[in-house]
Amino acid sequence: MIQAYLRNIHCHEETDEVGADEPYVLVTAVNLASSVNIAGFPVPLPDFDVVRYGFDDVDEGETHDGPGTARSFWGINGLPTPLTNPDDAIFIVGLMENDDGDPEATRGVVKGVVGGSVLGSLTASRSDKVAALIRDMDSAMGTPTGAPNFDDKIGLGELRFSADELRRAEAGEAVRTTININGDGGRYELSFEARNTGWQGFELAPANSASVNGSVAAVSRVPGSMELWYVGGNGSVQDRFWYEGASWQGFELAPGGSASTNGSIAAVSRIPGSLELWWIGANGSVQGAYWYEGASWQRYELAPGGSASTDGSIAAVSRIPGSLELWWIGANGSVQGAYWYEGGSWQRYELAPGGSASTSGSITAVSRIPGSMELWYVGANGSVQDRFWYEGASWQGFELAPGGSASTNGSIAAVSRVSGSMEVWFVGGNGSVQDRFWYEGASWQGFELAPGGSASVNGSVSAVSRVPGSMEVWFVGGNGSVQDRFWYEGASWQGFELAPGGSASTSGSVSAVSRVPGSMELWYIGGNGSVQDRYWYQS
């Protein structure tokens, strides 16, 4: 979902007119991939528009900025629109010098002529369509709209983004391309940008900071704050935190050798003034740390060395403010649980016996209502197992997906967007991404969200529901890309590439939060051991 717009205009040489130039730019945008429904059938019909940018008092050597995304020519309606194939769009740029003419009237004349050109070349090749548009637009720009001094044409040209530039723009990069237009004695350079205006990003930690096989976990305990933890390349546990109005800061929570470089981290904030974190120790222990507002971090050992698989996962929920619940994969493939109630000490139990779970697989959990918890894990045979608990009853369970369904090294993520629903995603054994969903009163159903080969079988999946009618899922692609899939109530799943191939470690982690309804933030381990941040704010 990108926007394209005029970034700036630079005057290398003024036109032959007396005084400073007052140039205006006309961009004709044609969407060759658009269609209309006739009798229930889609019929190809290119959509188009002509967008004008005006500039006053431009002297030689000056650069004047455009209005940016506030006036984009792609999408045709000014809103972010997919564009991955350069051949699906045509952009023709015309440059005029304003004298006594009416620039908006000229835009109207050009748009009328462009409409006839588009309809008259429906069956022509793309190159013939471009040639026809340039010819017809050039003719229309010569139409007088004022006197005694008519506006003068400086020139025209085709603007074109490459497939690689569009891919980078979709990933959040501001991709810039320029065209030069000369005429009437003047020489101008026009710079255009395309980018996914919603998603932006930066490097939170440089190369070699994180274990490329390790984990990332994040929470937002209050709307104006986020906290992130990751396993360092030396087995340390690193903390990064952000408060609204300040920049990201950080510190080392546990020194090198504390954590398994292949293991997992889980975190919750059970009350606004507290954070709780757990990770797999290098010796297979389960380590805990907690923070209360006004005090410093404290650490403890929840389970001794040898308790947990050093390649396995941890998941945690706080179903009510006075309780914490934690699960991890045991060294013997069991599923171990521990719980804490305010005023008491931690208690432990075995939820599934040895050999039940993949020792290199994932585990995830949600609490959709205060009196219930649901847990999913990858079985030793590549199945997906479900365990659920309702207050007043014991844990029960069933097989959600049969053996061979899931990658035994892959990830699971889950959300409960409304209290009567749960949704689960996991990496299939063939590198697909599978979706399973449940609505109260119905049975579990599912579908394939991304086909085989889409996801790294050793990689991660993360999900959030920022508003009740939406869900967003991210996963590491088989080529080290970061893929985004999103759903809005009443529409089907859609998606795009958030970061190109080679960006992410194919055996690393992804984590996301939505701290306010109009924002999402995502972190992933780069292929070079960096920690990358991508964020989105509703426009």
C-alpha positions as CSV (number, residue, x, y, z in Angstrom):
1,M,0.0,0.0,0.0
2,I,2.0,2.9,-1.2
3,Q,1.7,6.6,-2.1
4,A,3.6,8.4,-4.9
5,Y,4.0,12.2,-4.9
6,L,6.2,15.1,-6.0
7,R,8.9,15.6,-3.4
8,N,10.5,18.7,-4.8
9,I,11.4,20.8,-7.9
10,H,14.8,22.2,-8.5
11,C,15.5,25.0,-11.0
12,H,18.8,24.6,-12.8
13,E,18.0,27.5,-15.2
14,E,15.0,29.8,-15.4
15,T,12.9,30.1,-18.6
16,D,13.1,33.0,-21.0
17,E,10.3,34.8,-19.2
18,V,10.9,38.2,-17.4
19,G,11.2,37.8,-13.6
20,A,11.1,34.7,-11.4
21,D,9.4,31.6,-12.8
22,E,6.1,30.3,-11.5
23,P,6.1,26.7,-12.7
24,Y,3.4,24.2,-12.2
25,V,3.5,20.5,-12.6
26,L,0.7,18.3,-14.0
27,V,1.0,14.6,-13.3
28,T,-1.3,12.2,-15.2
29,A,-1.7,8.9,-13.4
30,V,-3.4,5.9,-15.0
31,N,-4.2,2.7,-13.1
32,L,-4.1,0.0,-15.8
33,A,-5.1,-2.7,-13.4
34,S,-8.4,-1.2,-12.3
35,S,-11.8,-2.6,-13.5
36,V,-15.5,-2.1,-13.1
37,N,-18.2,-4.6,-12.4
38,I,-20.7,-5.1,-15.2
39,A,-23.5,-7.7,-14.6
40,G,-21.4,-9.2,-11.9
41,F,-18.2,-9.6,-14.0
42,P,-15.1,-7.5,-13.7
43,V,-14.3,-5.5,-16.9
44,P,-10.9,-3.9,-17.3
45,L,-11.3,-0.1,-17.3
46,P,-8.3,2.1,-16.4
47,D,-8.9,4.7,-13.7
48,F,-7.0,8.0,-14.1
49,D,-6.5,11.5,-12.7
50,V,-4.5,14.6,-13.2
51,V,-2.8,16.2,-10.2
52,R,-1.4,19.7,-10.1
53,Y,1.5,21.1,-8.1
54,G,2.1,24.9,-8.2
55,F,5.2,26.9,-7.2
56,D,5.7,30.7,-6.9
57,D,8.8,32.9,-7.3
58,V,11.2,30.2,-8.3
59,D,14.7,31.4,-9.1
60,E,17.7,29.7,-10.7
61,G,19.5,27.4,-8.2
62,E,16.5,27.1,-5.8
63,T,14.8,23.9,-4.7
64,H,11.1,24.1,-3.6
65,D,9.4,21.3,-1.7
66,G,6.1,19.8,-2.7
67,P,3.2,19.1,-0.3
68,G,4.3,15.5,0.2
69,T,1.7,12.8,0.9
70,A,-1.0,15.4,1.3
71,R,-1.2,15.5,-2.5
72,S,-0.3,12.1,-3.9
73,F,-1.0,11.0,-7.5
74,W,-0.9,7.3,-6.5
75,G,-3.3,5.9,-5.5
76,I,-5.6,7.6,-8.0
77,N,-7.8,8.7,-5.1
78,G,-4.8,10.0,-3.1
79,L,-5.0,7.1,-0.6
80,P,-2.4,4.4,-0.2
81,T,-2.9,1.7,-3.0
82,P,-1.0,-1.5,-3.9
83,L,1.5,-1.2,-6.7
84,T,4.0,-4.0,-7.2
85,N,4.2,-4.2,-11.0
86,P,5.5,-1.1,-12.8
87,D,3.5,-2.1,-15.9
88,D,0.2,-1.6,-14.0
89,A,0.6,2.2,-13.9
90,I,1.5,5.0,-16.2
91,F,2.7,8.4,-15.0
92,I,3.2,11.3,-17.4
93,V,4.7,14.5,-16.1
94,G,4.1,17.9,-17.7
95,L,5.8,21.1,-16.7
96,M,4.3,24.6,-17.4
97,E,5.3,28.2,-16.8
98,N,2.4,30.3,-15.5
99,D,2.0,33.7,-17.0
100,D,-1.6,35.0,-17.4
101,G,-3.2,31.5,-17.8
102,D,-5.3,29.6,-15.3
103,P,-3.4,26.5,-14.1
104,E,-6.5,24.8,-12.7
105,A,-8.3,25.4,-16.0
106,T,-5.4,23.8,-17.8
107,R,-5.5,20.8,-15.5
108,G,-9.2,20.4,-16.4
109,V,-8.5,20.6,-20.1
110,V,-5.7,18.0,-19.8
111,K,-7.9,15.7,-17.7
112,G,-10.6,15.8,-20.3
113,V,-8.2,15.0,-23.1
114,V,-6.5,12.2,-21.0
115,G,-9.9,10.6,-20.5
116,G,-10.4,10.3,-24.3
117,S,-6.9,9.1,-24.7
118,V,-7.3,6.3,-22.1
119,L,-10.6,5.1,-23.6
120,G,-9.3,5.3,-27.1
121,S,-6.3,3.1,-26.4
122,L,-7.9,0.3,-24.4
123,T,-6.6,-2.5,-26.6
124,A,-3.2,-0.9,-27.4
125,S,0.1,-2.0,-25.9
126,R,1.5,-0.2,-22.9
127,S,4.1,1.6,-25.0
128,D,1.5,2.7,-27.4
129,K,-0.7,4.0,-24.5
130,V,2.3,6.0,-23.2
131,A,3.0,7.5,-26.6
132,A,-0.7,8.4,-27.0
133,L,-0.9,10.0,-23.6
134,I,2.2,12.1,-24.1
135,R,1.0,13.2,-27.5
136,D,-2.5,14.1,-26.3
137,M,-1.3,15.7,-23.1
138,D,1.2,17.8,-25.0
139,S,-1.6,19.0,-27.3
140,A,-3.9,19.8,-24.3
141,M,-1.2,21.8,-22.5
142,G,-1.1,24.2,-25.5
143,T,-4.7,25.2,-25.0
144,P,-4.8,29.0,-24.0
145,T,-6.5,29.7,-20.7
146,G,-5.7,33.3,-20.3
147,A,-4.3,36.4,-22.1
148,P,-2.5,38.4,-23.1
149,N,0.4,36.2,-22.1
150,F,-0.4,32.5,-22.4
151,D,1.1,29.9,-20.2
152,D,4.1,28.2,-21.8
153,K,5.0,24.5,-22.0
154,I,8.4,23.6,-20.7
155,G,8.1,19.9,-21.5
156,L,6.8,16.4,-20.7
157,G,8.3,13.1,-19.7
158,E,7.3,9.6,-18.4
159,L,7.9,8.9,-14.7
160,R,8.5,5.2,-14.0
161,F,9.4,3.3,-10.8
162,S,11.2,0.0,-11.2
163,A,10.0,-3.3,-9.7
164,D,12.8,-3.1,-7.1
165,E,12.0,0.4,-6.2
166,L,8.3,-0.5,-5.7
167,R,9.3,-3.4,-3.5
168,R,11.5,-1.2,-1.4
169,A,8.7,1.4,-1.2
170,E,6.2,-1.2,0.0
171,A,8.7,-2.2,2.7
172,G,8.6,1.4,4.1
173,E,11.6,2.9,2.4
174,A,11.2,6.4,0.8
175,V,12.3,5.6,-2.7
176,R,13.2,8.6,-4.8
177,T,13.5,9.0,-8.6
178,T,14.0,12.1,-10.7
179,I,13.3,13.3,-14.2
180,N,14.7,16.3,-16.0
181,I,12.5,18.5,-18.2
182,N,14.0,21.2,-20.4
183,G,12.2,23.7,-22.6
184,D,11.4,27.4,-23.2
185,G,15.0,28.2,-22.1
186,G,14.4,26.5,-18.7
187,R,15.9,23.4,-17.1
188,Y,14.2,21.7,-14.2
189,E,14.8,18.6,-12.1
190,L,11.7,17.0,-10.5
191,S,12.1,14.5,-7.7
192,F,9.3,12.1,-6.9
193,E,8.9,9.7,-4.0
194,A,7.0,6.5,-3.4
195,R,6.7,4.8,-0.1
196,N,4.4,2.9,2.2
197,T,3.4,5.9,4.2
198,G,2.0,3.9,7.1
199,W,5.0,1.8,8.0
200,Q,8.4,3.3,8.8
201,G,11.4,1.8,10.6
202,F,14.9,2.1,12.0
203,E,17.6,-0.1,13.5
204,L,17.2,-0.4,17.2
205,A,20.4,-2.3,17.9
206,P,23.3,-2.7,15.4
207,A,24.7,-5.8,13.8
208,N,25.8,-8.6,16.1
209,S,23.8,-7.3,19.0
210,A,21.4,-10.2,19.1
211,S,21.5,-13.9,18.7
212,V,20.3,-14.8,15.2
213,N,18.6,-17.9,16.7
214,G,17.2,-16.0,19.7
215,S,14.0,-14.4,20.9
216,V,12.4,-11.0,21.2
217,A,9.5,-10.1,23.5
218,A,7.7,-6.9,24.0
219,V,4.9,-5.3,26.0
220,S,3.2,-1.9,26.3
221,R,2.3,-1.5,30.0
222,V,0.8,2.0,29.5
223,P,-0.3,3.7,26.3
224,G,2.8,6.0,26.3
225,S,5.4,3.3,26.8
226,M,6.9,0.2,25.2
227,E,9.5,-2.2,26.5
228,L,11.5,-4.8,24.5
229,W,13.8,-7.6,25.5
230,Y,16.1,-9.8,23.4
231,V,18.8,-12.4,23.7
232,G,22.2,-11.0,23.0
233,G,24.7,-12.7,20.8
234,N,26.7,-13.5,23.9
235,G,23.7,-14.9,25.8
236,S,23.0,-11.8,27.7
237,V,19.4,-10.4,28.1
238,Q,19.1,-6.9,26.7
239,D,16.3,-4.4,27.7
240,R,15.2,-1.5,25.4
241,F,12.5,0.9,26.6
242,W,10.6,3.9,25.1
243,Y,8.5,6.7,26.7
244,E,6.5,9.1,24.6
245,G,8.4,12.3,24.0
246,A,11.8,10.6,24.6
247,S,14.1,8.4,22.5
248,W,14.7,4.7,22.9
249,Q,17.1,3.8,25.8
250,G,18.4,0.5,27.1
251,F,20.6,-1.5,29.4
252,E,21.8,-5.1,30.0
253,L,19.3,-6.9,32.3
254,A,21.4,-10.1,32.5
255,P,25.0,-10.6,31.6
256,G,26.5,-12.7,28.9
257,G,26.0,-16.5,29.4
258,S,22.7,-16.0,31.2
259,A,20.4,-17.0,28.4
260,S,20.3,-19.8,25.9
261,T,21.1,-18.2,22.5
262,N,18.5,-20.6,20.9
263,G,15.9,-20.1,23.6
264,S,12.8,-18.0,24.2
265,I,11.7,-14.9,26.2
266,A,8.2,-14.1,27.4
267,A,6.9,-11.0,29.1
268,V,3.6,-9.6,30.5
269,S,2.5,-6.5,32.4
270,R,-0.2,-7.6,34.8
271,I,-0.8,-4.1,36.2
272,P,0.3,-0.7,34.7
273,G,3.1,-0.3,37.2
274,S,4.7,-3.6,36.8
275,L,6.6,-5.8,34.2
276,E,7.4,-9.4,34.4
277,L,9.9,-11.3,32.2
278,W,11.1,-14.9,31.8
279,W,13.8,-16.6,29.7
280,I,15.5,-19.9,29.2
281,G,18.9,-20.1,30.9
282,A,22.0,-21.3,29.1
283,N,21.8,-24.4,31.4
284,G,18.2,-25.1,30.7
285,S,16.9,-23.3,33.8
286,V,13.9,-20.9,33.7
287,Q,14.9,-17.4,34.8
288,G,12.6,-14.7,36.0
289,A,12.9,-11.0,36.5
290,Y,10.3,-8.4,37.6
291,W,10.1,-4.6,37.9
292,Y,7.7,-2.4,40.0
293,E,7.4,1.3,39.4
294,G,9.8,3.1,41.7
295,A,12.1,0.1,42.3
296,S,14.8,-1.6,40.3
297,W,14.7,-4.9,38.4
298,Q,14.9,-8.0,40.6
299,R,15.8,-11.5,39.4
300,Y,15.1,-15.1,40.5
301,E,15.3,-18.7,39.3
302,L,11.9,-20.2,38.7
303,A,13.1,-23.7,37.6
304,P,16.6,-25.2,38.0
305,G,19.1,-26.2,35.2
306,G,17.9,-29.0,33.0
307,S,14.2,-28.1,33.4
308,A,13.7,-26.5,30.0
309,S,14.7,-27.3,26.5
310,T,17.5,-24.8,25.5
311,D,16.0,-24.7,22.0
312,G,12.4,-24.4,23.2
313,S,9.7,-21.8,23.9
314,I,8.0,-19.9,26.8
315,A,4.6,-18.4,26.9
316,A,2.8,-16.3,29.6
317,V,-0.5,-14.6,30.3
318,S,-1.9,-12.6,33.2
319,R,-5.7,-13.4,33.1
320,I,-6.4,-11.2,36.1
321,P,-4.3,-8.5,37.7
322,G,-3.4,-10.6,40.7
323,S,-2.2,-13.7,38.8
324,L,0.5,-14.8,36.4
325,E,0.7,-18.1,34.4
326,L,3.7,-19.4,32.5
327,W,4.4,-22.5,30.3
328,W,7.6,-23.8,28.8
329,I,8.9,-26.8,26.9
330,G,10.7,-29.3,29.1
331,A,14.1,-30.8,28.2
332,N,12.3,-34.1,27.7
333,G,9.6,-32.7,25.5
334,S,7.1,-32.2,28.2
335,V,5.0,-29.1,28.7
336,Q,5.6,-27.5,32.1
337,G,3.4,-25.0,33.8
338,A,3.8,-22.6,36.7
339,Y,1.4,-20.1,38.3
340,W,1.5,-17.3,40.8
341,Y,-1.3,-15.6,42.8
342,E,-0.8,-12.4,44.7
343,G,0.2,-13.2,48.3
344,G,1.4,-16.7,47.4
345,S,4.5,-18.3,45.9
346,W,5.1,-19.8,42.5
347,Q,3.6,-23.3,42.0
348,R,4.6,-25.8,39.3
349,Y,2.9,-28.6,37.5
350,E,3.3,-30.8,34.3
351,L,0.6,-30.1,31.7
352,A,1.8,-32.7,29.1
353,P,4.2,-35.6,29.7
354,G,7.7,-36.1,28.2
355,G,7.7,-36.7,24.4
356,S,4.5,-34.6,23.9
357,A,6.1,-31.5,22.5
358,S,8.8,-30.7,19.9
359,T,11.9,-29.6,22.0
360,S,12.7,-27.0,19.3
361,G,9.1,-25.9,18.8
362,S,6.8,-23.1,19.9
363,I,4.1,-22.4,22.5
364,T,1.6,-19.6,22.8
365,A,-1.3,-18.7,25.0
366,V,-4.2,-16.2,25.4
367,S,-6.8,-15.5,28.1
368,R,-9.9,-14.4,26.2
369,I,-12.0,-13.9,29.4
370,P,-10.8,-13.6,33.0
371,G,-11.9,-17.1,33.9
372,S,-10.3,-19.0,31.0
373,M,-6.9,-19.6,29.4
374,E,-6.0,-21.4,26.2
375,L,-2.6,-22.8,25.2
376,W,-1.2,-24.2,21.9
377,Y,2.1,-26.0,21.3
378,V,3.8,-27.9,18.5
379,G,3.8,-31.6,19.1
380,A,6.8,-33.8,18.7
381,N,5.2,-35.3,15.6
382,G,4.4,-31.9,14.0
383,S,0.9,-31.7,15.3
384,V,-0.6,-28.7,17.0
385,Q,-2.0,-29.4,20.4
386,D,-4.6,-27.3,22.3
387,R,-5.0,-27.2,26.0
388,F,-7.7,-25.1,27.8
389,W,-8.8,-24.3,31.3
390,Y,-12.0,-22.8,32.7
391,E,-12.2,-21.6,36.3
392,G,-13.6,-24.4,38.5
393,A,-12.5,-27.2,36.1
394,S,-9.2,-28.9,35.3
395,W,-7.1,-28.6,32.2
396,Q,-8.4,-30.4,29.1
397,G,-7.2,-30.6,25.5
398,F,-7.4,-31.9,22.0
399,E,-5.4,-32.1,18.8
400,L,-6.0,-29.0,16.7
401,A,-4.0,-30.1,13.7
402,P,-2.7,-33.6,13.0
403,G,0.9,-34.8,12.9
404,G,3.0,-33.3,10.1
405,S,0.9,-30.1,10.0
406,A,3.4,-27.8,11.7
407,S,7.1,-27.3,11.4
408,T,8.8,-28.8,14.5
409,N,11.2,-25.8,14.6
410,G,8.6,-23.2,13.8
411,S,6.4,-20.7,15.6
412,I,2.8,-20.2,16.8
413,A,1.0,-17.0,17.5
414,A,-2.5,-16.3,18.8
415,V,-4.9,-13.4,19.6
416,S,-8.4,-13.0,21.0
417,R,-9.7,-10.0,19.2
418,V,-13.1,-10.3,21.0
419,S,-14.1,-12.3,24.0
420,G,-16.0,-14.9,22.0
421,S,-13.2,-15.6,19.5
422,M,-9.7,-16.9,19.2
423,E,-7.4,-17.1,16.2
424,V,-4.1,-19.1,15.9
425,W,-1.4,-19.1,13.3
426,F,1.4,-21.5,12.8
427,V,4.2,-22.3,10.4
428,G,3.4,-25.5,8.4
429,G,5.9,-28.2,7.8
430,N,6.1,-27.1,4.2
431,G,6.7,-23.5,5.0
432,S,3.1,-22.5,4.7
433,V,1.3,-20.3,7.3
434,Q,-1.8,-21.9,8.6
435,D,-4.8,-20.2,10.3
436,R,-7.2,-21.8,12.8
437,F,-10.1,-19.8,14.3
438,W,-12.9,-20.3,16.8
439,Y,-16.1,-18.5,17.5
440,E,-18.2,-19.2,20.6
441,G,-20.9,-21.7,19.8
442,A,-19.0,-23.2,16.8
443,S,-16.1,-25.6,16.3
444,W,-12.6,-24.8,15.2
445,Q,-12.1,-24.1,11.5
446,G,-9.1,-23.1,9.4
447,F,-7.5,-22.3,6.1
448,E,-4.1,-21.7,4.6
449,L,-3.1,-18.0,4.9
450,A,0.2,-18.3,2.9
451,P,1.2,-21.2,0.6
452,G,4.0,-23.7,1.1
453,G,7.5,-22.0,0.8
454,S,6.2,-18.7,2.1
455,A,7.6,-18.9,5.6
456,S,10.9,-20.0,7.1
457,V,10.3,-23.4,8.8
458,N,12.7,-22.2,11.5
459,G,11.2,-18.7,11.8
460,S,8.7,-16.8,13.8
461,V,5.1,-15.6,13.7
462,S,3.6,-12.7,15.7
463,A,0.2,-11.2,15.8
464,V,-1.9,-8.3,17.3
465,S,-5.5,-7.1,17.2
466,R,-5.2,-3.3,17.5
467,V,-9.0,-2.9,17.3
468,P,-11.8,-5.5,17.7
469,G,-12.5,-5.6,14.0
470,S,-8.9,-6.2,12.8
471,M,-6.0,-8.6,13.1
472,E,-2.4,-8.3,11.8
473,V,0.1,-11.1,11.4
474,W,3.8,-11.0,10.6
475,F,6.1,-13.9,9.7
476,V,9.7,-14.4,8.5
477,G,9.7,-15.5,4.9
478,G,11.8,-18.4,3.6
479,N,14.1,-15.8,2.0
480,G,14.6,-13.8,5.1
481,S,11.9,-11.2,4.3
482,V,9.3,-10.0,6.8
483,Q,5.7,-10.6,5.5
484,D,2.6,-8.8,6.7
485,R,-0.9,-10.2,6.5
486,F,-3.9,-8.1,7.7
487,W,-7.7,-8.6,8.0
488,Y,-10.5,-6.1,8.5
489,E,-14.0,-7.3,9.4
490,G,-16.1,-7.6,6.3
491,A,-13.1,-8.1,4.0
492,S,-10.7,-10.9,3.1
493,W,-7.1,-11.3,4.2
494,Q,-4.6,-9.2,2.3
495,G,-0.9,-8.7,2.7
496,F,2.4,-7.2,1.6
497,E,6.2,-7.5,2.1
498,L,7.2,-5.3,5.0
499,A,11.0,-6.0,4.7
500,P,12.7,-7.5,1.6
501,G,14.5,-10.8,1.4
502,G,17.7,-11.0,3.5
503,S,16.4,-8.5,6.1
504,A,15.5,-11.0,8.9
505,S,17.2,-14.0,10.4
506,T,15.4,-17.1,9.1
507,S,15.8,-18.7,12.6
508,G,15.1,-15.6,14.6
509,S,12.1,-14.0,16.3
510,V,9.4,-11.5,15.6
511,S,7.4,-9.6,18.3
512,A,4.7,-6.9,18.1
513,V,2.5,-4.7,20.2
514,S,-0.3,-2.2,19.6
515,R,0.1,0.3,22.4
516,V,-2.8,2.5,21.2
517,P,-5.6,1.6,18.7
518,G,-4.0,3.7,15.9
519,S,-0.5,2.3,16.2
520,M,1.4,-1.0,15.8
521,E,5.1,-1.7,16.4
522,L,7.1,-4.7,15.3
523,W,10.6,-5.9,16.1
524,Y,12.6,-8.6,14.4
525,I,16.1,-10.0,14.5
526,G,18.1,-9.0,11.4
527,G,20.1,-11.5,9.4
528,N,23.2,-9.8,10.7
529,G,22.2,-10.0,14.3
530,S,20.8,-6.5,14.5
531,V,17.4,-5.6,16.0
532,Q,15.1,-3.9,13.6
533,D,12.0,-1.8,14.5
534,R,9.1,-1.1,12.2
535,Y,6.1,1.1,13.3
536,W,2.8,2.2,11.8
537,Y,0.6,5.1,12.8
538,Q,-2.9,5.5,11.4
539,S,-3.0,8.5,9.1
